[in-house]
């Protein structure tokens, strides 16, 4: 089997930790892009423009394997592996995101989670992880989800559940609100019913909780836990390589 030679290009701390993980696994990681490179690893998500991507790729072999997230490259010209389309990566990254969000919230709150009333907007990957983790910490967790099936599953897991059309006054119950829905779900008018000390954290790619007193927390794994994020990236890349080369 041809030796795997990795070149990493990006500016996220997670990428540095990914390089360390690859090196520990016995892989060769180089600092200069050359035609000898077999695997190119970019940021997840990749923030390069089309022109910047071409500058990175141009010194490499045309058959180089490219890994990253939101890769804006022609699939018929390049061998691309988008980590943000990999279900295992997304699931594990959601758990890291939830853990980071809970850590951020804990640093800003003056109470423990035991008995703390928390509202989670959305029942996607991050919402599920938040619900499980917060319940394990003793919080009184309520899931707000549009689909009846999602609410039923949340209840089956021992969580409270409600629809998204709850009256504003119901928001006065909560000490913390986490949003995972990338669409407007909580208006400024509704927020007037929130307790003054209620901590609102928006984790969605597009802000769902409207207003100024909302903590916008996107891309938490790379910011709050770059070592864990980098290790996950490297492990996912190695697993994809093994699957494609087996």
N, C-alpha and C positions, 0 to 999 in steps of 0.2 A: 504494500500500500504506500502511495506517495506520502511523504512527510507533510503534515499539516503545518502551515506557517500563517500565523494570524497578524494582521495589522489592524489596530483600533484607531478610529478617528472620531473625535467629538470633544465636548467640553464638560460632560457631566462627571461628578465624582464617582458615580456608580460604574462608569466605564473603567476607571482606574482599578477598582476592586475586581471587576470582571477580568482584567488583565492578570491580576495577582492569582485569581482562582485558576485561570487557564495555565499559568506558569506552574502552579503547585501540582496540577494534574499532568505535568510533563509535556505540555504543548509549547511550541516555540512562538514567542511574541516579539515582533520586530518594531523598531521605531521609524523605519523608513519604508514608504510604499515602493515596491519594485515588482517586476514581472514574476519573481519567485513566490510572491504572496499567494496563498491558495484560498484564504478566508478573510474577508473584510467585515469587521464588526463596527457598526455605527450606533449612535445614541438611540435609545428607545424612550420616547419617540425621537425620530431624526429631525433636527431643526435646520438642516442645510437646504439652501435653495437649489434649484435644478442646476444652475451654473456651478455652485460649490460642490455638488455631488460629482459632476463631471470632472472637476479638477482633482478630486480625490481618486476617482476611478481610473482616469486616463493613464497613469503609470503602471497599472496592474494588468495581469493577464486577462484577456477577454472572457475566460471561463471561470474567473474568480467567483466564489460563492459569497453572497452579500447578505448580512444579517442586520436587523434593526427594526424600527417601528415606523409605520406610515411612510414606507419607502416609495418615493415618487419617481419610479423608474419603469421603463417599458419592460413588461414581463417577457416579451418575446426576444429581447436582446440580452437580458441579464438573468442570472440564476439567483433570484431573490427569495429570502425567507423572512416574512414579516412576523415578528414576535407578537405583535398586537392582534394577530389573527390565530394565535395558538391558544387553544382552550386551557391547557395545563398552565401555561405561563400566566394567562389572565386570571385564573383562579388563585394561584399562589400570590400573585401581585396584589390581588384584592385583599387578601388576608394581611399582607404587610401594610397596605394602605389603611385598613381598619385599625391595626395595632398602633400605627403612627397617629391616627386621628384621636384615638383614645388617650394616647400619651400627651398630645397637645392640649386636649380638653382638661385632663387631670391637672396639668400645670397651671391652668387658668381658673380652676374652680377651687373653692375653699372647703369643699366637702369630699367625702369618699363616695364611691359608687353604690355602696350598700343602701338599698331603699331609694336611690335617686331616680326620679321619674324622667325618662328619656324618650324622645320621639325620633324615629328614623323614617325619613321620607324616601320611599323606594325599596323594592325587594329584588334588586339585581345582585351581582356578585358581592359588591362591597356592602350593600344593605344586609345581606345574609350573614356575612362575616361579623359585621358590627353587632347584629342582633345576638348572635351566638356568644361573642366575647363579652359583651356588656351584661348579658344575662348571667354568664358565669361569674362575673364580678359582683353580682347581687343587685344590679340595677332593675328598676321596674320599666321594662321595655315595651313600647307600643310601636308597631309597624304601620305606616300609612301606605297603602298600595291601591292602585286602581282595579286590578284584576281580582275577581272573587277567588280564583284558584290560588293566587299568591297569598291572599289573606288567610285562606284555609290552611295552606302549608305553614304559615307563620304560627297560627294557632296550634297546629299539630305538634309544633316544636316547643310549645309552652310559652309562646309570646302572645301579648295582646295584639289585636289588629283592627284597623279601621280604614275607611275609604279616604280619598283625597279631598272630599267635599265637606270636611268637618267644619263646624261653626267656629268662628274666631275665638269665642270665649273659652272653648275647650283648650286653647293653647296656654292658658294661664296655669295649667297643671304642671308644665314641664320645666325642669331645671336646665336641660340641654336638648338641643335639636340638631340633628345631623341630616343634611340633604345629600342624596346621591342621584337625583333626577336631573338630567341636563335640559331642563325646560322650566318656565315659571310655574311654581307650585305654591309659593307662599308670598302673598302680596304685603306691601308696607301697611295696608289697612288692617290686615289680619294680625300683623306683628304688634299692633298697638295693644292687643290683648295679652301679649307675653309678659311674664314677670320681668321686672327691670334687671334682675341678675341672670336671666336666661342666656346661656351661651349658645350662639348659633354658628355652626360650622358648615360651610358649603364645600363639598368634595367633588361636585359634578364638573364636567368639562365646560358646561355653560351654566352660569349662575341661575339657581332655581329659587333661592330665598332673596327677595328684593329688599333693598334698604342699605343703609350705610353701616349699621352696627353688626355686620356679618363678617365672620372670619373666612376669607377665601383661601382654601387649602387644596391646591391642585398639585399633582406630581409629588406626593408626599414620600413615596419610597426612595426616590433619588435624592430628596432634600433631607429627610429626617433619618433614613436608614440606608445610606449608600452602600454599606458593606453587604447588607442583606440583599439589596436590589442588584448589586453587581454579581453576587454569587448566583442569584436566580437567573440572571441573563446568561452567565457563562454555562450554567448547568443545562439550561434550555437549548443553547446553541450546540453543546456537545451531544445532547440527546437527539437533536434533529440531524446532526452529522451522522450519528450511529445508525439512525433509521434510514437515511438516504444511501448510506454506503454499505448497508448489510445486504 
